[in-house]
Amino acid sequence: MVLINKETPPRFMYPQEWQHLTMFILLTLDGCVDVMSKNVLWQRCVVLERGSMVLSISMLFLLLVSHVQVSSKVELQVHSLLISVVFLLMLVLTAELWAYGSFCLQLIKNFLFLMMGSWLMHTGFILFRPISGFPWKDDDIMFVTIFFCWHVMINALCLLGVYGISSFWHHRYSPSLRLMGSKEALYHENSGGTLPAAAGGRVPRQE
């Protein structure tokens, strides 16, 4: 792939392709940082992982903003919706640097990652391989927003289902919780003046 042609004056070639390549490199490097932090370093550096992710998403946002300058109406609408998701994700990841462990931020982050992934896949079908076999017209721009809203609802329901099933399984079948419950019951039975029985030991008989 050529970057600059040999004409006079020289001009840059294939700007969208170079932008796509830069996006892929950014996300790949972010993944490499995660792998190194978890498997190569002596101690995992969570701050490094989160900082790398914020930097990658921020540069991805800048690339997407300039990506829509030469686009049709349908392509502009598709990328504008994607830009809104990436912008919100960038804000959430930045806030998570100072509020690490916040359940609400983690929930929103997971939802936005789901939105970015599903909408990116749908974008490929809209712009490059429409299901009907015919390219989208500018009159169909309203349906782009409608499909995006469907993605929001479907991803929210999927996330709600995953968290609901996980929460139910954790509270219903978690071995650690059952063991904790048995220890608490044993403690209450022996709270009348004797010490709780140790794990695997005998309960002292009361005269």
C-alpha positions in Angstrom: 0.0 0.0 0.0 1.5 3.3 -1.1 1.6 6.3 1.3 2.7 9.1 -1.1 2.6 9.0 -4.9 5.4 10.1 -7.2 3.6 13.0 -8.9 4.5 16.6 -8.5 3.4 17.9 -6.1 3.2 14.6 -4.2 -0.1 13.6 -2.5 -1.0 11.2 0.2 -2.7 8.0 -1.1 -5.5 5.8 0.4 -6.3 7.9 3.5 -9.1 5.7 4.7 -7.1 2.5 4.4 -4.3 4.1 6.4 -6.7 5.2 9.1 -8.1 1.7 9.3 -4.6 0.2 9.6 -3.8 2.7 12.3 -6.9 1.8 14.3 -6.0 -1.9 14.1 -2.5 -1.2 15.2 -3.7 0.8 18.2 -6.0 -1.9 19.4 -3.4 -4.6 18.8 -0.8 -2.7 20.9 -3.4 -2.2 23.7 -3.9 -6.0 23.7 -0.1 -6.5 23.8 0.2 -4.2 26.8 -2.5 -6.2 28.6 -0.8 -9.5 27.9 2.6 -8.2 29.1 1.1 -6.8 32.2 -0.7 -10.0 33.1 2.0 -12.6 32.0 5.4 -10.9 31.7 5.8 -8.4 34.5 6.6 -9.6 37.9 3.6 -7.8 39.3 0.5 -6.9 37.3 0.2 -3.2 36.7 -3.5 -2.3 36.4 -2.8 1.4 36.0 -0.7 0.6 32.9 -3.5 -1.5 31.4 -6.1 1.1 32.0 -3.9 4.0 30.8 -3.1 2.1 27.6 -6.8 1.5 27.0 -7.7 5.1 27.6 -4.9 6.2 25.2 -6.0 3.8 22.5 -9.7 4.7 22.7 -8.8 8.5 22.7 -6.8 8.1 19.5 -9.5 6.0 18.0 -11.9 8.8 18.7 -9.7 11.3 16.9 -9.3 9.0 13.9 -13.0 8.5 13.6 -13.7 12.2 13.8 -11.5 12.8 10.8 -12.7 9.7 9.0 -16.2 11.1 8.3 -15.0 14.2 6.4 -15.5 12.6 2.9 -18.6 10.5 3.4 -22.0 10.1 2.0 -25.0 10.8 4.2 -25.6 7.2 5.2 -21.9 6.7 6.0 -21.8 9.9 7.9 -24.7 8.9 10.0 -23.3 5.4 10.7 -19.9 6.8 11.8 -21.5 9.7 13.8 -23.3 7.1 15.9 -20.2 5.1 16.3 -18.3 8.3 17.3 -20.9 9.0 20.1 -20.3 5.5 21.5 -16.5 5.8 21.4 -16.7 9.3 23.0 -18.8 8.1 25.9 -16.5 5.1 26.3 -13.5 7.4 26.4 -15.1 9.4 29.2 -16.0 6.3 31.2 -12.5 4.8 30.9 -10.9 8.2 31.9 -13.2 8.4 35.0 -12.3 4.8 35.9 -8.7 5.8 36.3 -9.7 7.7 39.5 -12.7 5.6 40.5 -11.3 2.1 40.1 -13.7 -0.6 41.2 -16.9 1.4 40.7 -19.6 -1.1 39.8 -21.6 1.5 37.9 -18.7 2.6 35.7 -17.8 -1.1 35.0 -21.4 -1.8 34.0 -21.5 1.2 31.7 -18.1 0.3 30.2 -19.2 -3.2 29.4 -22.4 -1.9 27.8 -20.5 0.6 25.6 -18.0 -2.1 24.6 -20.9 -4.3 23.5 -22.4 -1.4 21.6 -19.1 -0.6 19.8 -18.6 -4.2 18.8 -22.1 -4.9 17.6 -22.4 -1.6 15.8 -19.1 -2.0 14.1 -20.2 -5.4 12.7 -23.5 -4.0 11.5 -21.6 -1.1 9.9 -19.7 -3.5 7.8 -22.9 -4.9 6.4 -24.5 -1.5 5.9 -21.5 0.1 4.0 -19.8 -2.8 2.3 -22.0 -5.9 2.1 -25.7 -5.0 2.4 -28.0 -8.0 2.9 -30.3 -6.9 0.0 -27.3 -6.8 -2.3 -27.9 -3.1 -3.2 -26.2 -0.1 -1.6 -28.1 2.0 0.8 -29.6 5.3 -0.4 -29.6 8.6 1.4 -33.3 8.3 1.8 -32.7 5.3 4.1 -30.8 7.3 6.7 -33.6 7.1 9.2 -33.3 3.4 9.4 -29.7 3.7 10.4 -30.8 5.4 13.6 -33.6 2.9 14.1 -31.2 0.0 13.8 -28.8 1.8 16.2 -31.6 2.1 18.8 -32.3 -1.6 18.3 -28.7 -2.3 19.1 -29.0 -0.3 22.3 -32.1 -2.2 23.5 -30.7 -5.7 22.5 -27.3 -5.1 24.1 -29.0 -3.7 27.3 -31.2 -6.8 27.5 -28.2 -9.1 26.9 -26.2 -7.4 29.6 -29.1 -7.5 32.0 -29.6 -11.2 31.3 -25.9 -12.0 31.9 -25.7 -10.1 35.1 -29.0 -11.5 36.3 -28.0 -15.1 35.6 -24.6 -14.6 37.1 -26.1 -13.0 40.3 -28.6 -15.8 40.7 -26.0 -18.5 40.2 -23.6 -16.7 42.6 -26.2 -16.4 45.4 -27.8 -19.8 44.8 -25.0 -22.2 44.0 -21.7 -20.5 45.1 -19.8 -23.1 47.2 -18.1 -20.3 49.2 -21.4 -18.9 50.2 -22.8 -22.2 51.3 -19.7 -22.9 53.3 -19.9 -19.5 54.9 -23.6 -20.1 55.7 -22.7 -23.5 57.4 -20.0 -21.8 59.5 -22.3 -19.1 60.6 -25.0 -21.6 61.6 -22.4 -23.6 63.5 -21.3 -20.4 65.3 -24.8 -19.5 66.3 -25.4 -23.0 67.7 -22.3 -22.7 69.9 -22.7 -19.0 70.9 -24.1 -20.0 74.3 -20.6 -19.7 76.0 -18.5 -22.0 73.9 -16.2 -21.2 71.1 -17.2 -21.9 67.5 -15.9 -25.2 66.2 -12.9 -25.1 63.9 -13.2 -26.4 60.4 -13.0 -30.1 60.5 -13.0 -30.2 64.3 -15.5 -31.4 66.9 -18.2 -29.3 68.5 -17.7 -29.5 72.3 -20.5 -31.2 74.1 -22.3 -29.1 76.6 -23.1 -30.7 80.0 
